[in-house]
Amino acid sequence: MALDLKPNYVRAWANMGISYANQGMHEDSIRYYVRALAMNPKADNAWQYLRISLSCASRNDMFEACDSRNIDVLQKEFPL
């Protein structure tokens, strides 16, 4: 897997989030997006994907953390 070869490759973490989201596994997708964003908080697309997954997972309680880009709160709630 790409993450085994290059664990610091942010795009691979985001791609895993996309893969999980496409399978309807939104809680898992959130964890991967949060990991990618912890590595690169300026990845605007990943923030958008994260918000969509939060919505699909009915985690509206985390919208504020997402919208304010509070990665610390998100990492505590969705560890990987």
Phi, psi and omega in degrees: 000147183302325181290333176289322181284319182225080184294345179262010180275100187303319183299326179295320178296316179295320179297323176295321176299317178298317180300314178295318179299319180295338178266002181079013180263071191290324177299319178293319180299321180301315181300319180287322176297317180298319178297316179298318182289331175296328180277328180215087183293352180268006181282085186304320180298321180295325176297320179294315178298319179300315181297320178297314180295322176300318179295314180296329179272005182057038178256053180300338178295345182257002179301317182298316178297320179293311183295328178270001179057044180271087185294329180298314179297317181294320179295324179292323182281328185230069179290153177230000000 
